[in-house]
Amino acid sequence: TKMVAQIIILESIENKKIKWDDVVTVSKNASDMGGSQIYLAPNEQMKVEDLFKSMVIASANDAAVVLAEKVSGTENNFVNRMNYIAKSLGCYNTNFINCTGLPTANHYTTCYDMGLIACNLLKNYEDIVIKYSSMYESYVRTNTPNPFWLVNTNKLLGDYEGMDGLKTGYTQEAGYCLTATSNRNNLRLIAVTMNAKTIKERSNDIKSLLNYGYSNYKSVKVFSKDKRFMSLSFNNSKNEVDNIYIKDDIYITLPI
């Protein structure tokens, strides 16, 4: 659920609807969220960046609702946008009722749909998402007498080569869930598991999936960044011939 929330929040920052250093006032509705939280108080103020970091690292439900209200006015408006994005990505077996993932009727998804959402999130916002999802720990309220320690719930960080995200989840109804991503030798993979009985089982499932991927596929560079790709001549051009260069390294994924 919070991966789709991240897409909307980062899209809003990209479109300059909100800014990282905007200070947001916490509503009573947001402060009343249960589950994982950073215990925001009504009328407390916090920057968008700290709220986003809390949502990504510690899965803070109260932070997610504050951001939803900041972006869309109400959580319900935000959730409508979440469902629109999910359907536009081809997530036809997903429906959101809230922006937190707390259990409620008619709120559901699948491993396949979570994979689609993770692909979109990383395709468009990889650098900023990985910046936070790869943090094992961090702090918010650092300028107060009571700094709050955020600890990443992804126990594979530092335990699996290349692991740097992406989002954990747990409810009694859904069990232990994880949409994970790792990057080895320029090959980024995504693996999803749900309804594990323990954190260890969840981690082992992800390891098995990723090990399969790295055992069967490799990433091969076909073009190098800044290398001349070709030359073209244009009618009425200032230059007789213009060189075309590759903007980024280009890789393709091949079976081993």
C-alpha positions as a Python dict, from the first residue, in 0.01 Angstrom:
ca = {
    (1, 'T'): (0, 0, 0),
    (2, 'K'): (269, 246, 96),
    (3, 'M'): (460, 186, -227),
    (4, 'V'): (170, 338, -421),
    (5, 'A'): (158, 619, -165),
    (6, 'Q'): (527, 681, -236),
    (7, 'I'): (458, 707, -610),
    (8, 'I'): (197, 979, -552),
    (9, 'I'): (409, 1172, -301),
    (10, 'L'): (718, 1165, -523),
    (11, 'E'): (507, 1260, -824),
    (12, 'S'): (374, 1558, -625),
    (13, 'I'): (728, 1666, -535),
    (14, 'E'): (839, 1626, -896),
    (15, 'N'): (546, 1844, -1007),
    (16, 'K'): (629, 2101, -735),
    (17, 'K'): (292, 2055, -568),
    (18, 'I'): (479, 1999, -241),
    (19, 'K'): (845, 2037, -138),
    (20, 'W'): (1075, 1824, 75),
    (21, 'D'): (1119, 2104, 329),
    (22, 'D'): (747, 2191, 357),
    (23, 'V'): (636, 2179, 721),
    (24, 'V'): (308, 1992, 769),
    (25, 'T'): (72, 2014, 1068),
    (26, 'V'): (-56, 1681, 1198),
    (27, 'S'): (-434, 1628, 1208),
    (28, 'K'): (-611, 1437, 1484),
    (29, 'N'): (-716, 1183, 1220),
    (30, 'A'): (-353, 1110, 1136),
    (31, 'S'): (-242, 1096, 1499),
    (32, 'D'): (-511, 837, 1575),
    (33, 'M'): (-365, 575, 1335),
    (34, 'G'): (-270, 247, 1496),
    (35, 'G'): (-10, -9, 1399),
    (36, 'S'): (341, 105, 1310),
    (37, 'Q'): (379, 475, 1389),
    (38, 'I'): (610, 751, 1507),
    (39, 'Y'): (348, 870, 1757),
    (40, 'L'): (268, 1203, 1598),
    (41, 'A'): (61, 1432, 1819),
    (42, 'P'): (-227, 1651, 1694),
    (43, 'N'): (-92, 1986, 1572),
    (44, 'E'): (267, 1860, 1579),
    (45, 'Q'): (466, 1988, 1283),
    (46, 'M'): (714, 1789, 1077),
    (47, 'K'): (886, 1828, 740),
    (48, 'V'): (771, 1629, 439),
    (49, 'E'): (1112, 1463, 414),
    (50, 'D'): (1101, 1332, 771),
    (51, 'L'): (745, 1207, 723),
    (52, 'F'): (843, 1032, 401),
    (53, 'K'): (1150, 879, 563),
    (54, 'S'): (937, 753, 853),
    (55, 'M'): (692, 592, 612),
    (56, 'V'): (962, 420, 406),
    (57, 'I'): (1194, 302, 683),
    (58, 'A'): (955, 232, 970),
    (59, 'S'): (624, 199, 779),
    (60, 'A'): (472, 473, 995),
    (61, 'N'): (96, 483, 940),
    (62, 'D'): (49, 824, 1100),
    (63, 'A'): (316, 974, 872),
    (64, 'A'): (147, 820, 566),
    (65, 'V'): (-187, 979, 652),
    (66, 'V'): (-30, 1321, 717),
    (67, 'L'): (132, 1311, 373),
    (68, 'A'): (-189, 1190, 210),
    (69, 'E'): (-381, 1481, 360),
    (70, 'K'): (-108, 1724, 257),
    (71, 'V'): (-112, 1606, -106),
    (72, 'S'): (-484, 1547, -161),
    (73, 'G'): (-669, 1728, 117),
    (74, 'T'): (-820, 1409, 255),
    (75, 'E'): (-710, 1049, 282),
    (76, 'N'): (-1012, 944, 77),
    (77, 'N'): (-908, 1169, -215),
    (78, 'F'): (-556, 1029, -190),
    (79, 'V'): (-685, 670, -196),
    (80, 'N'): (-889, 744, -508),
    (81, 'R'): (-564, 851, -675),
    (82, 'M'): (-393, 533, -549),
    (83, 'N'): (-659, 316, -711),
    (84, 'Y'): (-634, 510, -1036),
    (85, 'I'): (-258, 458, -1048),
    (86, 'A'): (-289, 88, -963),
    (87, 'K'): (-534, 28, -1246),
    (88, 'S'): (-322, 231, -1490),
    (89, 'L'): (-28, -2, -1411),
    (90, 'G'): (-237, -311, -1483),
    (91, 'C'): (-299, -404, -1119),
    (92, 'Y'): (-643, -549, -1180),
    (93, 'N'): (-647, -755, -859),
    (94, 'T'): (-575, -466, -626),
    (95, 'N'): (-807, -231, -439),
    (96, 'F'): (-718, 23, -172),
    (97, 'I'): (-948, 157, 100),
    (98, 'N'): (-680, 341, 300),
    (99, 'C'): (-323, 464, 251),
    (100, 'T'): (-173, 267, 539),
    (101, 'G'): (-243, -98, 461),
    (102, 'L'): (-423, -149, 791),
    (103, 'P'): (-676, -435, 755),
    (104, 'T'): (-1022, -340, 633),
    (105, 'A'): (-1287, -494, 411),
    (106, 'N'): (-1224, -482, 35),
    (107, 'H'): (-858, -379, 74),
    (108, 'Y'): (-650, -635, -114),
    (109, 'T'): (-370, -702, -361),
    (110, 'T'): (-152, -979, -505),
    (111, 'C'): (220, -1056, -531),
    (112, 'Y'): (207, -993, -906),
    (113, 'D'): (48, -651, -862),
    (114, 'M'): (301, -556, -596),
    (115, 'G'): (574, -647, -844),
    (116, 'L'): (421, -414, -1104),
    (117, 'I'): (399, -130, -852),
    (118, 'A'): (759, -184, -738),
    (119, 'C'): (880, -179, -1099),
    (120, 'N'): (707, 154, -1160),
    (121, 'L'): (835, 305, -837),
    (122, 'L'): (1194, 208, -915),
    (123, 'K'): (1174, 297, -1284),
    (124, 'N'): (1072, 655, -1207),
    (125, 'Y'): (1220, 727, -863),
    (126, 'E'): (1494, 470, -798),
    (127, 'D'): (1757, 705, -655),
    (128, 'I'): (1538, 874, -396),
    (129, 'V'): (1351, 558, -294),
    (130, 'I'): (1667, 352, -252),
    (131, 'K'): (1826, 636, -56),
    (132, 'Y'): (1572, 575, 222),
    (133, 'S'): (1478, 208, 180),
    (134, 'S'): (1845, 109, 211),
    (135, 'M'): (1887, 288, 546),
    (136, 'Y'): (1911, 42, 832),
    (137, 'E'): (1835, 319, 1081),
    (138, 'S'): (1780, 693, 1104),
    (139, 'Y'): (1620, 956, 1327),
    (140, 'V'): (1341, 1213, 1314),
    (141, 'R'): (1271, 1495, 1563),
    (142, 'T'): (1648, 1540, 1580),
    (143, 'N'): (1610, 1904, 1685),
    (144, 'T'): (1394, 1819, 1988),
    (145, 'P'): (1466, 1675, 2334),
    (146, 'N'): (1305, 1347, 2221),
    (147, 'P'): (1456, 1226, 1891),
    (148, 'F'): (1277, 922, 1748),
    (149, 'W'): (1478, 623, 1632),
    (150, 'L'): (1367, 466, 1305),
    (151, 'V'): (1476, 105, 1249),
    (152, 'N'): (1423, -61, 912),
    (153, 'T'): (1200, -366, 930),
    (154, 'N'): (1371, -526, 628),
    (155, 'K'): (1603, -770, 801),
    (156, 'L'): (1774, -865, 474),
    (157, 'L'): (1959, -532, 464),
    (158, 'G'): (2323, -617, 525),
    (159, 'D'): (2237, -988, 519),
    (160, 'Y'): (2186, -1040, 146),
    (161, 'E'): (2431, -914, -115),
    (162, 'G'): (2291, -617, -305),
    (163, 'M'): (1974, -582, -94),
    (164, 'D'): (1867, -216, -76),
    (165, 'G'): (1486, -212, -46),
    (166, 'L'): (1199, -204, -78),
    (167, 'K'): (896, -239, 153),
    (168, 'T'): (791, -474, 431),
    (169, 'G'): (444, -529, 567),
    (170, 'Y'): (276, -719, 846),
    (171, 'T'): (-78, -763, 970),
    (172, 'Q'): (-230, -1063, 1141),
    (173, 'E'): (-452, -1114, 837),
    (174, 'A'): (-180, -1080, 572),
    (175, 'G'): (109, -1235, 761),
    (176, 'Y'): (468, -1122, 701),
    (177, 'C'): (505, -965, 356),
    (178, 'L'): (797, -818, 167),
    (179, 'T'): (850, -664, -172),
    (180, 'A'): (1229, -675, -195),
    (181, 'T'): (1482, -549, -444),
    (182, 'S'): (1855, -606, -482),
    (183, 'N'): (2117, -493, -731),
    (184, 'R'): (2417, -706, -829),
    (185, 'N'): (2644, -645, -1125),
    (186, 'N'): (2397, -396, -1275),
    (187, 'L'): (2111, -645, -1255),
    (188, 'R'): (1827, -524, -1034),
    (189, 'L'): (1568, -785, -937),
    (190, 'I'): (1239, -759, -751),
    (191, 'A'): (1092, -1041, -545),
    (192, 'V'): (760, -1050, -360),
    (193, 'T'): (633, -1279, -87),
    (194, 'M'): (318, -1266, 126),
    (195, 'N'): (158, -1451, 415),
    (196, 'A'): (480, -1587, 564),
    (197, 'K'): (436, -1715, 919),
    (198, 'T'): (757, -1558, 1052),
    (199, 'I'): (1013, -1295, 955),
    (200, 'K'): (1265, -1576, 899),
    (201, 'E'): (1030, -1755, 661),
    (202, 'R'): (970, -1428, 476),
    (203, 'S'): (1343, -1367, 442),
    (204, 'N'): (1411, -1721, 324),
    (205, 'D'): (1138, -1694, 59),
    (206, 'I'): (1292, -1375, -78),
    (207, 'K'): (1642, -1520, -75),
    (208, 'S'): (1524, -1824, -272),
    (209, 'L'): (1350, -1608, -534),
    (210, 'L'): (1645, -1373, -579),
    (211, 'N'): (1898, -1657, -584),
    (212, 'Y'): (1697, -1812, -866),
    (213, 'G'): (1704, -1484, -1057),
    (214, 'Y'): (2078, -1429, -1019),
    (215, 'S'): (2150, -1792, -1107),
    (216, 'N'): (1956, -1773, -1431),
    (217, 'Y'): (2002, -1417, -1563),
    (218, 'K'): (2278, -1167, -1620),
    (219, 'S'): (2302, -804, -1723),
    (220, 'V'): (2512, -721, -2029),
    (221, 'K'): (2620, -370, -2123),
    (222, 'V'): (2549, -296, -2489),
    (223, 'F'): (2624, 78, -2497),
    (224, 'S'): (2840, 299, -2275),
    (225, 'K'): (2745, 639, -2144),
    (226, 'D'): (2885, 935, -2345),
    (227, 'K'): (3007, 710, -2625),
    (228, 'R'): (2935, 823, -2978),
    (229, 'F'): (2650, 612, -3108),
    (230, 'M'): (2615, 748, -3459),
    (231, 'S'): (2645, 1060, -3673),
    (232, 'L'): (2365, 1233, -3858),
    (233, 'S'): (2348, 1519, -4101),
    (234, 'F'): (2050, 1754, -4094),
    (235, 'N'): (1927, 1993, -4360),
    (236, 'N'): (2005, 2355, -4274),
    (237, 'S'): (2192, 2248, -3963),
    (238, 'K'): (2460, 2472, -3812),
    (239, 'N'): (2693, 2172, -3812),
    (240, 'E'): (2749, 1970, -4124),
    (241, 'V'): (2742, 1651, -3916),
    (242, 'D'): (2606, 1603, -3563),
    (243, 'N'): (2724, 1324, -3336),
    (244, 'I'): (2467, 1136, -3129),
    (245, 'Y'): (2584, 1024, -2784),
    (246, 'I'): (2441, 777, -2533),
    (247, 'K'): (2299, 953, -2225),
    (248, 'D'): (2332, 655, -1988),
    (249, 'D'): (2490, 311, -1990),
    (250, 'I'): (2248, 70, -2156),
    (251, 'Y'): (2214, -290, -2039),
    (252, 'I'): (2003, -580, -2151),
    (253, 'T'): (1906, -880, -1941),
    (254, 'L'): (1990, -1222, -2085),
    (255, 'P'): (1952, -1580, -1964),
    (256, 'I'): (2277, -1736, -1846),
}
